[in-house]
Structure formats: C-alpha cells, structure tokens
C-alpha cells in the first residue's frame, strides 16, 4: 500500500501534469489566434490593394502559408501533449509497480498471485509502449503527409519557344 505521503505526492504530480497539459493547450490556442489575426490583417490589407490582377497569386500564397503554419501549430501542440501524457503514464506505471512490490513484500505466502499481478502489469506496460510507439509513428506519418500537401507549388516551367516559323 502507498503511504499517505506517497499518495499526496502522486496526487500532486497528477495535478501538476494537468496544469502543464492545460498550459500547453492554451499556448497552442494562443498561437492559433495570433495566426488568424495576422492572416486577417494581411487579407484585409491585400483586399484594399487596387491591383486586382495581382491579388490571386498573393491570396494563394497566403492560404498556403496559413495552412503550413496551422499544421505546424497543431502538430507541435500534439507532440507536446503526447510528451506530457507519456510522462504521466510512465509515472503511473511506476506507482503501480511500487504498489505491487509493496504487496509482494507484505504477503510472501501469496507469491503466486502477486507474481501473476506483476506479470499482468508488465504485459500491460509492454502493450502501452507498443500503442504509444504506433501513435508516434502515426503522428510522424501524418506530419509528413501534411507537409507534402501544404508545400508551396513549384513555379511552372515555361517551355522554350521555338524560333522556327511555320509555312
């Protein structure tokens, strides 16, 4: 069993993790609001331009830049949240292992059942690691796909014109 001090420390660590998670989430929201304000200001400024023919490429460039930065904010926030959740899960797993070890020490005659619990906890930890690894790979793949989608298009190459004049 956990002592009251250990329980209080675990609760404090959980609360600290929640506060940090909330802070990171608000940082992502703040970046998103700043991006939206910058984009709106730029769009309003561009719309007041008398050169209507030049607006379309500028608008396309603005949309591409907005999409790239939006994806960067989303992926950055997601990675921070994932890091915090991973750290919290690791701490929870450690607490569970301490509880199992304490139970084993306090009840030596029930070593078979405690060994089963320890094995189950180890299997759960291994499964959690595999799930987290798969999630990290999915985030990485999604980030690569988003980068490929929002990359600015290469300027079109103009074919060389033939100087020959037809008959």
N, C-alpha and C positions, 0 to 999 in steps of 0.2 A: 504494500500500500504506500501511497505517497504521504509524506508528512504535510502538515498544514503549510509549512514554508515552501515546500516544493510545489504544492497546489497553487499557492499565491503567486509564485514565480511563473508557473505555467500560464496562469490566467493573465498576468501582466504581460508576458511575452505575446500571448494571443491578442490582447488589446493593442499593444504596440504595433503588431503586424497589421491589424485592421486600420489603425491610424495611418500607417505608412501606405497601405494599399489605397486608402481614400485620398491621401495627398497626391500619389502618383496619378490617380484617375482625374483629379481636378487639374493637375498640370497638363494632362492631355486635353482636357476640355478647354483650358485657357489657351493652349496653342491653337486649337481649332477655331476659337472665337477670334484670335488675332489674325489667323489666316483668312477667315471670312471677311473681317473688316478691311484688311489690306486689299483683298480681291475686289470688294465692293468699291472702295475708293478708286482703285485703278480702273475699274469698269466704268464708273461714273466719269472719271477724267477722260477716258477714251471715247465715251459717247458724246462728249462735248466737242470733240475734235471735228473741224469742218471737213476733213478728208475722209469721206465715207468709203472710198475705194480701198484705202489702206487699213480700215478697221477690221476686216475679216481675218487677215493673217494675224493681226495683233490679238484678236479675240481667241483664235485657235491656239495661239501660243500661251495666252493667259489661262485658257482652260486646261491645257496640258500641264503647265506649271502648277496650277491648283491641284490637279489630280495627283501629280507626283508628290507634292508636299502633304496632301491629305493622307496618302498611303504611308508616307514616312512617319507622320504623327501617329496614325493608327497602329502601324507595326511596332514603332518604338514604345508606345504605351502598352501594347500587348506583351512585348518582351519584358518590360519592367514588372507588369502584373504577374506574368508567368514566373519570373525570378523570385518574386516575393512569395507566391503560392508554393513554389518548390521549397523554399527555405522553411516555410511554415510546416509543410508536410514532413520535411526531414526532422524538424523539432518534435512534431507529434509522434513520429515513428520512434524517435529516441526515447520519448516519455513512455511509450508502450513497452519498449524493450526493458526499461528500468523497472516498470511495474511487473513484468514477467519475471525478471531476475529476482526482484524482491519476493515475489510469491514463491519462487523456487527455493530461495534461502529459508523462508519461513515454514515451508511444508515439504521437508525432504521425503516423506513417505509417499507423496503424490507425484513422484518424479515422472511417471509415465504421462500423466495428464498435462503436467506443466511442459514436458518436452513436446507434446502434441501442440500445445498453445504456441510455444516458441517456434516450432516448425511452421505452423499456420501464419504466424507473424512474419517470418522470413519469406514465406511464399507470397504473402500479400505485399511485402516490400519489393520483391522482385517484379511482381506484376505491375505495381505502381511505377517502378522505374521504366518498364517497357512502355507503359502508357504515356509517361512523360516524354520518353525518347520519341515515340511516334508523333506526339503533339508538337515537339520541337521541329521534327522533320517536316510536318505539315505546314507549320508556320514558315519555315525556310523556303519550302516549295512555293507557297502562296506569295511570299515576298518576291521571289524570283519571277513568278508569273506576272505579278502586278508591275514590277519593274519593266518587264518586256512589253506589257500593254501600254504603259504610260510614257515610254521612251519617246522623245520628240522624233517625228519622222525625219529621215534624211532628206536634204533638199533634192528635188528632182534633177536628174542629169539631163541636160539638153543634148540631143543628138547633134553631131556635127552635120552642118548643112552642106550638101553637095553643090559645088560651084558649076557643075555641068548644067547646061540649059538644054532642054528637050527640043526636038524638031518642030 
